[in-house]
Amino acid sequence: MVNEVIHLANDNCEVTVWSLGAAVNDIRVPDRQGRLESVVLGYSCVGDRLEGRSYLGEVVGPFGNRLAGARFALDGVEHELEANDRGQSLHSGSDGFHRQTWQVRDRARDRVQLALDWPDGRSGFPGPLEVELEYLLEGLTLSHRLTVRAARPALVNPLAHPYFNLSGRLGPVGDHDLQIQAQSYLPVDDRLIPLPEAPQPVAGTGLDLRQPRRLGQLELATDPQLRACGGLDHAFVLDRRPDDGPSPAAVLYHAGSGRRLVVETDYPALQVYTGQGLDESEIAHPPGRPGPGCGVALETEGFPDAPNRPDFPSVVVRPGQTWRRTTRWAFSVD
């Protein structure tokens, strides 16, 4: 498998993108002393990525997150998928966008354009799809812009899956503060599928992150949703109108390094996963000891299981429509 490695850089930031999985394999930004260090989890070689189970920095799709029972119906036609997560479909199975080698169409010092032709029927999903992706580096901000066109009605919910650790060292992210612009979230059952009563208000729960909260101080023992998941693995409904452009969704802050990350997006939801299942020894950077909780994933997305929930925003794209989404990761230093 041929993997092209693309380096983006300016005076303040360095980014490494792989054509395998269109993955952001590294982002290096300064701390308050000016030290340039890695702040996302990544691999050192293709073999480790192919063996990996955690989607480090990869673009997953065509449908990111979970689909209940590994199936869905579209226009009256049932589609069966690979059940790769306790009977559910997670991130479109083992041969989704994250396992494809994307075509590098154009590159410069501050940007790269990638493309993927997704055939009809792969992994059980309708197609074909034309997928375009641009990464653009401006100062300390990396933008991720996705465009999808469908030749027939299709599900479209691709998402980027970076894990952040702003300390510049592998270790628990419990010393990070997280704030999310969301009044409600999607509680889940033991399959991590949204409950029938979702969404629900965050007020009065351990998932109220409207003000900054230390991740290591979440009420794992007392909140039933956090206890069942061993931490956060939930979608938050972002406070934004459907026609808004990218707007702030979350702020992650690490006091020790002074690094701050603002996630801006025009997706309707944000999945937050505090990495309690991370156990891969192959994680190469940041330096340190990999293990559970060594990174937090902030996945901008459509609602999980949306095709099976008519009350959720649609993720169907039809011929003649163009689906576009933008996410920006804006770093700064106190």
C-alpha positions, 0 to 999 in steps of 0.5 A: 500500500502506497502512502504519501506523507504531506508536510504543511508548515509555517513559522508557528505550526507543523502538520503531517497528513497521510494519504492513507485514511486522509489522516492528520498524523501529527500537529505540532504547536508551541507551548508558552515557552515556545517549544514545538511539540506534538498535540495529536496522537499518531503512528510512525509507520503504515503497518501500525496504522493498519493494525490500529483500532482507534482511528487516530486522526483518520477520516471515517465514513461514509457514516461516522459513529454508530448505526444500530443493528448494523443496518438502515433503510433508505427509500424503503430499501434495507442495507445490511452492514458489517457489525464491527462493534458489539452488533452495531456498525461503527465508523462504517466497518473495517473497510471504510474511508479510513482504510482507503488510500486517498488521491493527492490532487494538489499540494502547497506549503500551507494546503493539500487537496485529497479525493476519494471515489467511493464505489456503490455497495462497498461495506454495504453503503449505497454510492457511488460518492465523490469525496473531496477534502482540503486541509488548510493551515493558516497561522495556528489554525488547521481547517478541514473542509469536506465536500461530497456528491452522490450519484444516487441517494446515499448516507453521508456523515464523514468525520475527522477523528483526531485525539488531542493531548495538549500537554505534548506528552502521552499521559492521561488527559485528566488535567485538561479543561473542556467546555462545550457549547451545548445545552443538550446531549444524546444519552446512550444505551449499553450499545452506545446507541442514543436512547429513544428519549434523546436528546436530553438537557445537560443541566443537572447531569455530569455531562454539563460542560457549558462551563469549563470542567476538568476532565479528571473531575467528572462524576464517573461514580455518580452519573449513570451515563458516565459510569456506564461508559467509563467516561465520555463517549457521547454526542452533544447537540451544538448551540447553532442554527442549521444555516450558521457557518462554522462557529465555536463548538468546544474549547480544550485547555491545558494549564501546564503548557498554556495551549488552548484549542478552539474547535469551530464547525458547521456540523450539528453535533460533537462526539466527545470520547475521553479515550478510556479504551485506548490501549495501543502500544504502537502510538508513536507520538506525543512521546510517553507511555500510551494507555487509557485516557491518553487522548480526547477525541473531539469528533464534529459530526451528524447525529449517530444512528440518524438513518434509524431515527426520523426525529434526528436531522437527516444525513441523506444526500441525493443526486444534484445536492452537494454536501459540505462541512468545515471544521477548524482547529484553532490553537493558541497559547496563553 
